[in-house]
Amino acid sequence: MVEQLKKVPTGIAGLDELTGGGLPAGRPTLVCGGPGCGKTLLATTFLVRGAVDHSEPGLLVSFDERIPDMGVNVASLGFDLPDLEARGLLATDYVHIDRQEMHETGEYDLEALFIRLNLAVNRVGARRVVLDTIDTLFAGIPNQGIVRSELRRLFGWLKDHQLTTVITAERGEGSLTRHGIEEYVSDCVILLDHRVIEDLSTRRLRIVKYRGTSHGTNEYPFLIDEQGITVLPITSLGLRHGASNESMSTGLPQLDAMLSSKGYFKGSSTLLTGGPGTGKTTIAAHFADATCRNGERCIYFSFEESASQLVRNMRSAGIDLQPWIDKGLLRCQTSRPSLGGLEMHLALMVNAVRDFRPATVIIDPLSALLAIGVGSQTAFMALRLIDYLKSHGVTALYLSLQDSEEPTSLHISSIMDTWIVVRNMRSDTDLSRRLHIVKARGMAHSNQVRRMEITNSGVRLTDLPTAREAAEGLR
């Protein structure tokens, strides 16, 4: 049997999934990118998670930043580097290099560094190593031939000692790194990017190469927050998610009846569209209330109302969401779409789902969130979110502001399992609401239009009079 490439988990949410298990064991991995894109944080997380989660001692060698300063910088993420050192799970070494003090006299080699690394590795039995950042090590050497030769020696030494190593490097002009050689001698190369699009910052990750294994090749958004780095490898998802035969109530008995008395299939996606004031949020609140009454969790992502405003407004329709919030069954996560780019919002939502593990999710409204996107970016983001929730068996309800029944401007109606439309009907004397189901995959559903009323006891759906009944009523 052919031996497969062994991998070491990074402990970074999403990255291990993207790489099929982690970084290559006993081989060097290059992490490159511009300033502020998260290279040092990714490398430090790799060390800390290895020590804490897998009891694998690590070695942190810094050529740029002092170790105490690095410890303070990552403390906000809950990483305690001094404690890991005291427990023998981490060794650190700061190699001070000042290019003004360097003079080229004779041959230059890294033999002294190898001795220093070997002593530090043996001190704690390190299996993971981080070198941050490699550019500083060769900053004062003008001879590119020597730089290339010694880089090859360094990477070879790390391989010979079977150390799983993360090496950080600054991005060069026209190449991934300044010297243009590190990417060729590395077994795995990860490129980080921090860009600003229409005043909104976005961080993205791409695996440029990974010898000996398949991997995701697209650009993937990632988020840096108080929980560390989260990568979203969900553009790589295939259509492999399961399809449940179980269903859950919409919270409205009359709407359940229109859906074969079942409600929504578990793990399905439902699109609820309508113009302003048609009652979309009230229908969504019924769904959240029904989920919590069943003892299951729900996350309500709101991009137009605060949590307290949502609770107050729904009380006028006889729906009290506050008890479910107090019991920890309902989480309302609210923010303005302008808080950040689409990738940031996507990462925040995915993090919330991973942390809270809800049975249902409500996005109110998806159209407001996607309005901040550019071109095809919005459709890709919506597809990522839909696929992610489906793959985790989460039943999702997406609200969208739309007056017509034409294919949505978001281009997502075709991938929804159920599509419900609500609209306002105006006459000379009054305004009334109508609701009907455009489609409901996998179940027979009503093709009738229902009158919809919002009362102080919630939403009520009733039959419209037939043409004959309407004519007789005029007599």
C-alpha positions in Angstrom: 0.0 0.0 0.0 1.3 3.4 -1.0 2.1 5.6 2.1 -0.1 8.7 2.2 1.3 12.2 3.1 0.9 12.7 6.8 -0.6 16.0 8.0 -0.6 18.0 11.1 -3.8 19.9 12.2 -3.4 23.7 12.5 -6.3 24.1 14.9 -7.5 27.0 12.7 -11.3 26.7 12.0 -11.7 26.1 8.3 -8.1 25.8 7.3 -7.8 22.1 8.2 -10.9 21.4 6.2 -9.5 23.3 3.3 -6.2 21.4 3.4 -7.7 18.0 4.0 -6.3 17.6 7.5 -3.7 20.3 8.0 -0.1 21.1 7.0 2.4 18.6 5.7 4.1 16.8 8.6 7.8 17.1 8.9 7.9 19.6 6.0 8.2 23.4 5.7 5.1 25.6 4.9 5.5 29.1 3.7 2.9 31.7 4.7 3.4 34.9 2.7 1.6 38.2 2.4 1.7 42.0 2.9 1.8 43.8 6.3 -1.2 43.3 8.5 -2.7 40.3 6.7 -2.2 37.9 9.7 0.9 35.9 8.9 2.3 36.0 12.5 -1.1 35.3 14.0 -1.6 32.2 11.8 1.8 30.9 12.6 1.4 31.5 16.4 -2.0 29.8 16.4 -0.4 26.8 14.7 2.1 26.5 17.6 -0.3 27.2 20.4 -3.0 24.8 19.2 -0.4 22.1 18.7 0.8 22.5 22.3 -2.6 22.9 23.9 -4.7 20.5 21.8 -2.2 17.9 20.8 0.5 18.1 23.4 3.1 18.8 20.7 5.8 21.1 22.0 6.8 24.0 19.7 9.6 26.4 19.0 9.0 30.1 18.2 11.9 31.9 16.6 11.5 35.6 15.8 13.9 37.6 13.7 11.7 40.7 13.8 9.7 41.2 16.9 10.7 40.6 20.5 9.1 37.6 22.2 7.5 39.6 25.1 5.9 41.9 22.5 4.5 38.9 20.6 3.2 37.5 23.8 1.3 40.7 24.6 -0.1 40.9 21.0 -1.6 37.4 21.1 -2.8 37.5 24.7 -6.1 39.1 23.5 -6.9 35.8 21.8 -6.4 33.9 25.0 -2.9 32.7 24.1 -0.5 32.6 27.2 3.0 32.2 25.8 4.8 32.5 29.1 2.6 29.8 30.6 3.3 27.5 27.8 7.0 28.1 28.2 6.8 27.4 32.0 5.0 24.1 31.3 7.7 23.0 28.8 5.4 23.1 25.8 7.0 26.1 24.1 10.5 27.4 23.5 11.2 30.9 22.2 14.2 32.6 20.8 14.6 36.1 19.6 17.4 36.5 17.0 18.4 40.1 16.8 19.6 41.1 13.3 20.6 44.7 12.5 21.5 45.2 8.9 23.6 48.3 9.8 25.9 46.1 11.9 26.3 43.5 9.2 29.4 43.5 6.9 30.0 40.9 4.3 33.5 39.4 4.9 34.1 36.0 3.5 31.5 33.3 3.1 28.1 33.6 4.7 26.3 30.5 6.1 23.7 29.6 8.6 25.7 27.0 10.6 25.4 29.1 13.8 21.6 29.3 13.3 21.3 25.6 12.9 23.2 25.0 16.1 20.9 27.5 17.9 17.8 25.9 16.4 18.9 22.4 17.3 19.5 23.4 21.0 16.1 25.0 21.3 14.4 22.1 19.6 16.0 19.6 21.9 15.3 21.7 25.0 11.5 21.0 24.8 11.4 18.2 22.2 9.7 20.5 19.7 7.9 19.0 16.8 6.5 22.3 15.5 8.6 25.3 14.5 7.8 28.8 13.5 10.3 31.2 11.9 9.0 34.7 11.8 10.0 36.4 9.5 12.5 35.0 7.1 13.1 38.2 5.2 14.9 39.8 8.2 17.4 36.9 8.4 18.8 37.8 5.0 18.1 41.5 4.9 21.7 42.6 5.0 23.1 40.1 2.4 23.3 41.7 -1.1 24.6 38.6 -2.8 21.4 36.9 -4.0 23.3 33.7 -4.9 24.3 33.3 -1.2 20.7 34.0 -0.1 19.3 31.4 -2.4 21.9 28.8 -1.4 21.4 29.3 2.3 17.6 29.3 2.0 17.8 25.9 0.4 20.1 24.7 3.2 17.7 26.1 5.8 14.7 24.3 4.3 16.7 21.2 3.9 17.8 21.2 7.5 14.3 21.5 8.7 13.2 18.6 6.5 16.1 16.4 7.6 15.0 16.9 11.3 11.4 16.2 10.4 10.1 19.4 11.9 6.7 20.7 10.8 7.6 24.3 10.2 5.7 27.5 9.3 7.9 30.2 7.8 6.5 33.7 7.3 7.7 36.0 4.6 6.8 39.4 3.2 5.3 39.5 -0.3 7.6 40.7 -3.0 7.0 42.7 -6.2 6.1 40.4 -9.0 6.7 37.3 -6.9 5.2 35.7 -3.8 8.3 36.6 -1.7 11.1 39.2 -1.8 13.8 36.6 -2.7 11.6 34.6 -5.1 13.0 31.3 -4.0 11.1 30.4 -0.8 7.9 29.4 -2.7 9.8 26.9 -4.8 11.6 25.0 -1.9 8.5 24.9 0.3 6.1 22.0 0.2 3.1 24.1 1.0 2.6 27.8 0.2 -0.3 29.8 1.7 -0.8 33.4 0.4 -2.7 35.9 2.6 -4.1 39.1 1.3 -5.7 42.2 2.9 -7.4 44.4 0.4 -9.9 47.3 0.5 -12.8 47.3 -1.9 -15.1 50.4 -1.9 -13.9 51.4 1.5 -14.5 48.0 3.1 -11.6 45.8 4.1 -11.4 42.1 3.1 -9.0 39.4 4.1 -8.5 36.4 1.8 -6.4 33.2 1.8 -5.3 31.1 -1.1 -3.3 27.9 -1.1 -0.8 28.4 -4.0 0.6 24.9 -3.8 0.5 21.8 -1.7 2.8 18.9 -2.7 1.4 15.4 -2.4 -2.2 16.1 -1.8 -5.3 17.8 -3.3 -6.5 21.1 -1.8 -8.9 24.0 -2.4 -7.5 26.3 -5.0 -9.9 29.3 -4.8 -9.5 32.5 -2.7 -11.3 32.0 0.6 -12.3 34.8 3.0 -11.0 34.7 6.5 -11.7 36.7 9.6 -9.5 37.8 12.5 -11.5 38.5 15.7 -11.2 37.8 19.4 -11.5 34.1 18.7 -8.5 34.1 16.4 -8.5 33.2 12.7 -11.5 31.7 11.0 -11.2 30.5 7.4 -14.4 30.0 5.3 -13.6 27.2 2.8 -17.2 26.9 1.6 -16.8 27.8 -2.0 -15.4 24.2 -2.3 -18.6 22.6 -1.1 -20.2 20.1 -3.5 -23.9 19.1 -3.6 -23.4 16.3 -1.1 -25.6 17.5 1.8 -28.3 15.2 3.0 -32.0 15.7 2.5 -34.2 15.0 5.6 -37.8 13.8 5.4 -38.6 15.3 8.7 -40.3 18.7 8.9 -40.7 21.5 11.3 -43.6 23.9 11.8 -43.5 27.4 10.3 -45.2 28.6 13.5 -48.4 29.3 11.5 -50.9 26.4 11.4 -52.5 27.9 8.2 -49.2 28.1 6.5 -48.3 24.6 7.6 -51.5 23.4 6.0 -50.5 25.1 2.7 -47.3 23.0 2.9 -49.0 19.6 3.1 -49.5 20.2 6.9 -45.7 19.7 7.3 -44.1 23.1 7.3 -40.5 23.4 6.2 -38.2 20.4 5.6 -35.4 20.2 8.2 -32.2 21.4 6.7 -34.0 23.2 3.8 -33.7 26.8 2.6 -36.8 29.0 2.4 -37.0 32.4 0.7 -39.6 34.9 1.9 -40.0 37.9 -0.4 -42.2 40.9 -0.3 -42.3 44.7 -0.3 -42.0 47.0 2.7 -44.7 46.5 5.3 -45.9 43.1 4.0 -45.2 41.3 7.3 -42.1 39.3 6.5 -40.4 39.9 9.9 -43.6 38.9 11.7 -43.8 35.6 9.8 -40.1 35.1 10.6 -40.8 35.8 14.3 -43.5 33.1 14.3 -40.9 30.6 13.0 -38.4 31.6 15.7 -41.0 31.3 18.4 -42.1 27.8 17.1 -38.4 26.6 17.1 -37.9 27.7 20.7 -41.2 26.2 21.8 -39.9 22.9 20.5 -36.9 23.2 22.7 -34.5 24.0 19.8 -32.2 26.9 19.3 -32.5 29.7 16.7 -30.3 32.5 15.6 -31.9 35.6 14.3 -29.5 37.7 12.2 -31.0 41.2 11.8 -29.5 43.9 9.7 -32.2 46.6 10.1 -33.4 46.3 13.7 -31.8 46.0 17.1 -32.7 43.1 19.3 -34.7 45.2 21.7 -36.6 46.9 18.8 -37.4 43.5 17.3 -38.7 42.2 20.6 -40.8 45.3 21.2 -42.3 45.3 17.7 -43.2 41.6 17.8 -45.0 42.0 21.1 -47.6 44.1 19.3 -48.4 41.0 17.2 -48.7 38.7 20.3 -45.2 37.2 19.9 -42.9 37.5 22.9 -39.4 36.6 22.0 -37.7 37.8 25.2 -38.3 34.6 27.3 -36.5 32.6 24.7 -33.6 35.0 24.7 -33.5 34.7 28.5 -33.5 30.9 28.3 -30.7 30.9 25.8 -32.7 29.3 23.0 -32.8 32.4 20.9 -29.8 34.6 19.9 -30.4 37.9 18.2 -27.2 39.0 16.4 -27.7 42.5 14.9 -25.4 44.8 12.9 -25.5 47.3 10.1 -24.5 45.9 6.7 -21.9 48.7 6.5 -20.0 47.2 9.5 -17.7 45.4 7.1 -17.5 43.6 3.8 -19.5 40.6 2.8 -16.7 38.2 3.8 -16.6 39.7 7.3 -20.4 39.3 7.7 -20.2 35.7 6.4 -17.4 34.9 8.8 -19.3 36.4 11.7 -22.4 34.4 10.9 -20.5 31.1 10.4 -18.7 31.7 13.7 -22.1 32.2 15.4 -23.5 29.1 13.9 -20.5 27.0 15.0 -20.6 28.4 18.5 -24.4 28.3 19.1 -25.3 25.2 17.0 -28.9 26.3 16.2 -31.6 24.2 14.5 -32.8 27.2 12.6 -31.4 30.4 11.3 -33.2 33.6 10.1 -31.5 36.2 7.9 -33.5 39.5 8.0 -33.1 40.7 5.3 -30.6 39.0 3.1 -31.2 41.7 0.4 -29.9 44.5 2.7 -26.7 42.6 3.4 -26.0 41.7 -0.2 -26.6 45.3 -1.3 -23.1 46.2 -0.1 -21.5 43.7 -2.4 -20.1 44.2 -5.9 -21.2 42.3 -9.0 -21.0 38.5 -8.8 -19.6 38.8 -5.3 -23.1 39.0 -3.8 -24.3 35.8 -5.5 -21.2 33.9 -4.4 -21.6 35.1 -0.9 -25.2 34.0 -0.8 -24.4 30.6 -2.3 -21.6 30.1 0.3 -24.0 30.9 3.2 -26.8 28.7 1.8 -24.5 25.7 1.2 -22.9 26.1 4.6 -26.2 26.0 6.5 -27.5 23.1 4.3 -24.3 21.1 4.9 -24.8 21.4 8.6 -28.5 20.5 8.6 -29.7 24.0 9.6 -33.1 25.0 8.5 -32.8 28.6 7.1 -35.3 31.3 6.4 -34.1 34.2 4.2 -36.1 37.4 4.0 -35.7 39.6 0.9 -37.2 43.0 0.0 -38.9 42.5 -3.4 -42.1 43.7 -4.8 -42.6 41.4 -7.7 -42.6 37.6 -8.3 -40.0 37.8 -11.0 -36.7 35.9 -10.5 -34.9 37.7 -7.7 -32.2 40.2 -8.4 -30.1 38.2 -6.0 -30.2 35.2 -8.4 -30.9 32.8 -5.5 -34.6 31.9 -5.9 -33.7 29.0 -8.1 -31.6 27.3 -5.4 -34.1 27.7 -2.7 -36.3 24.8 -1.6 -39.3 26.9 -0.8 -40.3 30.3 -2.1 -43.1 32.3 -0.4 -44.3 35.7 -1.6 -46.2 38.2 0.4 -47.5 41.5 -1.1 -49.7 44.5 -0.4 -53.0 45.0 -2.3 -54.2 48.6 -2.3 -57.7 49.8 -3.2 -59.4 53.1 -3.0 -60.5 52.5 0.6 -58.0 50.1 2.2 -54.8 48.0 2.1 -54.8 44.3 2.4 -52.1 41.6 2.2 -51.8 38.4 0.2 -49.6 35.4 0.6 -48.9 32.5 -1.8 -46.3 29.8 -2.4 -44.4 29.9 -5.6 -42.6 26.6 -5.1 -42.0 24.0 -2.4 -39.7 21.2 -3.5 -40.4 17.7 -2.4 -44.0 18.3 -1.1 -47.4 19.0 -2.5 -48.4 22.6 -1.7 -51.3 24.9 -2.1 -51.6 27.0 -5.2 -54.2 29.3 -3.7 -53.6 32.9 -2.7 -54.5 33.6 0.9 -55.5 36.8 2.6 -53.0 37.7 5.3 -53.8 39.8 8.4 -51.5 40.9 11.2 -53.5 41.0 14.4 -52.6 41.4 18.1 -52.4 37.7 18.3 -50.2 37.2 15.3 -50.5 36.5 11.6 -53.8 35.0 10.3 -54.3 33.5 6.9 -57.8 33.0 5.5 -59.3 32.0 2.1 -60.2 34.6 -0.4 -63.8 34.5 -1.6 -64.3 32.8 -4.9 -65.3 34.8 -8.0 -68.9 33.5 -7.5 -69.0 34.4 -3.8 -67.5 37.8 -4.6 -70.2 38.4 -7.3 -73.0 37.4 -5.0 -71.6 39.7 -2.3 -72.0 42.6 -4.7 -75.7 42.0 -5.2 
